[in-house]
Amino acid sequence: MVAQLLRLRADLLAGEVRGGARRSVAVVVGTLVALVVAVWVASVFGGLRGADPAAARAVVVLVGAAVAVGCTFVSLAVGVVDPLDPRRFLVHGISRRDLAVGLGLAGLLGVPVLAVAVLAVGQVVTWSRGAGPVLLGVLAAVLVIATNALLIRVGSTVGAWLFAAHRARDAAWFVTFVVVVLSVPTVPLLLRPAWVEPAGAELQRIADVAGWTPWGVAWAVPADAANGDVGSAVGKLLVALVVVGLLALAWWALVGRLLVTVQGRSRSRHYRTLGWFDRLGATPFGAVAARALTYWGRDPRYRSSYLILVFVPLVVVPLGVAGVPWAWTALAPLPLMALIAGFLPHNDVSYDNTAVWLHVASGAPGWTDRLGRLVPLIVVGVPLLVLGAAVSARLYGDPDAFPLLVGVSASALLGGLGLSSVVSVALAYPTVRPGDHPFHQPQAAGATATVAQTLMVLGTLACMVPAGWSAVRVLLDGGDPWPAMWIGAGVGLAVLVLGVVVGGAVFDRRGPDLLAAAQRN
């Protein structure tokens, strides 16, 4: 059976060039370009054989880690077109073991893995500086090929499982968005001339970090040995073996899961209560709050918004590897996450679409609508803010940072929510319709979207100024940190109350206009 799957893989590869003339030319040209680039990079690796070991390590480890990261995210984004998806073999009665082993070995046949193999051979030449580095280089080459092949198999299978065909573009856009957002802080750093020097401190620090990641650890094994750090080389070899083992286990689990999963089966849910509507009571405020909690928990549009917050702490990595003390980077994520959380509901009314008529026709006071929509972010955000401040202060190494972080972050979160209460009714603009994909934005939102978002960012930053100024003075000159917390919490709470009151008045006055605006979305 394994041999049949390998022949099937070979036939699929041959079939890529037997289509239309345009497609055949594209496949051949793309394959040749990929292989030529791989051979050129491998030749560069070979040319580093006589270079300084530290400089060679920086080049090889960083290039190898970048290739592995590309294999991970590209395969995840385009996995919906994987012709060797295990679900395609459900009706053939193939055992789990044969299918997992066969498809795993078949994954070795392909241009991406072949290109990685060329690079792996090139790094063996790089570390041909003695019996030990050569032996570790060969072993690392095997681990590199196995790691990248499993990353491609697992990534493409997970992509095909999680993202249906009509959501492939949305998944690719989300991955691209995350990569771009996390890359923005690195651009000014990479423009410095010191970054192009392989032996420079900056690239050495990045190589140190990349050498302990799952993507770069196998590449770093012979590099550390050639640099005389045998203990680190042995440790990274063990980590690389564990990474391959975990990826193999993930592949085995995925095959087993997909062999008993029926695609497209509809799920019916039975509820015994009304959920949040029962818990919060039959009042205007309770009904709006229950509706908001339900939306934030189930609506994919809301989930895609707050999922971005998970990636915010990663922005400190470029700062740390660039030389900024890691203790100082611990102070950055929490205020930024609070600012984004306060920004999220700034167009919440438009998310309702035509359902906003329920709020208008009921005659409920506007302030209940404004405050009720903020309940999920306040109930969840405030405790997480306090917890995040404690963790950040611990990482910073000074307990006095706790009140400073609470003050700055509270002014950002509460102030942003207060501004959102006004902006979402005064400057509502078209957004994703209910039931549409989270990344399916309207073709044009007009100048209103730009004005609303700009006012939100500038207004929230203005709310952060008093607490931020006080916090900076404490960090630089010392002093009592607690006033900064009370200033930030006071400003944020004042803006929140004022925003709910003003936003409620605007909602009462512009109710019919909001309904008309929602119908244009």
Summary of the structure (lengths in Angstrom):
residues: 521
radius of gyration: 27.4
end to end distance: 54.0
largest distance: 82.5
contacts: 1712
relative contact order: 0.08
helix: 80%
strand: 0%
